[in-house]
Amino acid sequence: MASFLKNINMVARSATLFSDEEISKVSPLKGYQNKYILNVCSNPGVTQDELAKIMFVNKSSVARQLSALEDLGYIERREDPFDKRATRVFPTDKAEEIRNTIRDINARWREVICEGFSDEEKEELLNLTSRLYDNAVKYMEKKSD
């Protein structure tokens, strides 16, 4: 099973490198920041804590990345009017504009890694990786209880 985990890790790292290379052609973003843009655009007003849970990263990493994205003009952080301890995150027009580019990059990556797969194999891969994801979510939820 060790090679299975190695394979997943290598695919994920290669995805980031691919994304870095592609996004650098049109933006100062880094590949790992793309997921922040997509999550904030999909969940406008999400808190930093919620974003950390959604993305399975620690709060300090979220704060650092959001600070960088704010400096670049991709997100805006606002104090929650009902909870002064919470900070809500909103996409800017700049984030909304780059969102489709990020989606296109992700689609091209899927084409690269699924080259030679039949439609049935792609469907099976989606089903299996969805189950892996569900199990990871269950683990992370249990861990945070």
Residue, then its C-alpha position, 0 to 999 in steps of 0.5 A: m500500500a506504500s506505493f499507492l500513497k506515494n502515487i497519490n502524493m506524486v500526482a498531487r505534487s505534479a498537479t501543483l507544479f503544472s498549475d504553477e507553470e500554467i497560472s504564471k503565464v497569466s497571473p502572479l498566483k502560485g498553483y497552491q493558491n488556486k484552491y483558495i481562490l476557488n473555495v472563496c469564490s464558491n463560498p463568499g463570506v466564508t470565515q477563515d476558520e471554515l476555510a481551514k476546515i474545508m481545505f484541511v489546512n491549519k489556520s495559520s496557513v490560511a491566514r498567510q495565504l489570505s494575506a498574500l491573496e489580499d495583497l495581490g487584490y484577489i480577496e477582501r477580508r472583513e470583520d464579521p458584524f455579528d462576531k468580532r472574533a471572526t473574519r469573513v473572506f470575499p472574492t474580488d472581481k479580480a478573483e472572479e475573473i481568474r476563476n475560469t482560468i483556474r478551472d481550465i487549468n484544472a481541466r487540462w491537468r485532468e486530461v494529462i493524467c487521464e490520458g489513455f483512460s476509457d470513459e468507464e475507467k475515468e468514471e470508476l476512478l472518480n467513484l473510487t477517489s470520491r470514496l477516498y475523499d469521503n473517508a478522509v473527511k470522516y477522519m478529519e471530522k472525527k479528529s476535530d471533535 
